[in-house]
């Protein structure tokens, strides 16, 4: 399941996040999924890959929660 691989989802834009993005690029662990749009969030995975997304962090978190709910319904 994809959501189990996500460590955190953070909002892009701050200086530490820009450094994180540069370090991932240099180490070959940066995945740019923005399709040329503005980076709105950064997803960090358990494999230390950094994924840039044009979707808001809150929206991604909500979608992952929905996926979990579908796969593992609460009783």
N, C-alpha and C positions, 0 to 999 in steps of 0.2 A: 504494500500500500504506500502510496506516495507521501501522505501526510506523516507517516512514521519516520521518514527520512529528514523532515524539516526540523531544524534546531530552533530557528527564530525567523521572524519576519519583521523587518525594521523599515522605517521611513527614510528615504534617501535625502541627501542634501547637506548634511553636516560635514564638517571637515574630517572627523574620524571615519565617516562612511566613505568619503572620497579616497582616503588613504587605504582603507580596506579594499576598495575596488581596484586601486592601482597595484596593490600587493597580489591580489588574485590574478590580475592580468599578467603580471610578471611571472607568476608561477604556473600559468596555464590552466588555472581553475576558475576562470571567469566565463560565465555563460550570459550573453546579452540576448534577452528575449523581448526587447522593447520594440523591435521592428522599426527602428529609427525614431520612435517617439520619445518623449521625455521620461526619464527614469523616476518613478514615483515610489518604488519600494525595492528593497534588497532582501532576498531570501538566502539564508545560510543553511547548508545541509550538513548532515553528519559526516560527509566525506570531505568537508572543508571547501566545497564548491560554493561559489557566490553567483547567484542568479539575479540579474537585473530585470525588473518588470515595469511595465507602463501602467499596471493596475495598482490601485491604492492598497496598502497593507491590510486595512480592515476588510476589504472585499475578498482578498485572498484568504485571510483567516476564516471568514464566514464560509467560503466555498469548501475549504478543507474540513470544517466542522460538519457541513452538510454531507460531504463524502463519508466521513466517519459514521454519521447517523444512519446513512443508507446501508452501509456495510455491517455495522454493529448496532442494531436498534436497541434502545434502552428499554428495560422492562419495568 
